[in-house]
Amino acid sequence: MFGYSTIYLFIAYYKEDYSESSPILSYISYPILLVVASFLVLAYIALIMYHKKDFETGTLGLDEDRKSLDFKSFKFYTKTVMFMLGSGLANYIIAIGLNSFICDSSTSVLYNFSDVDCYNKIHYGYMLISLLILVIYWPLSVITYPFNTAM
């Protein structure tokens, strides 16, 4: 995912056109994106709670014998998914949350999603959900994977 967003950014820089959102995300309606982002944030919280003991003892990614987890272990997969949600998809989850606050003043619709009108009750609901996503997800991802702040 990070590689995809990097390549897309280079293409946008080369074309000098930043007005389009990601082609993958632009074909999906914004309410569906918000639901998916909310689900991913909830899954991330559940995985952090599942690995809470590992964070406290500093043994994340290690088994009981303090050896690296192998493919046979369930914790290997949960750790991998947690890493993907906390680092690889961080840009997308945060971008989905931020997009609900950007309105195009000339057309009165959300900047990257023309099917959502700005400043009506539905838009305020999207903004509330997005605010919850940002307030809950961003601090958790920065605490668990601090290198995300560089991205």
Beta strands, then each sheet from edge to edge (+ up, - down):
strand 1: 103-104
strand 2: 109-110
sheet 1: 1+ 2-
end
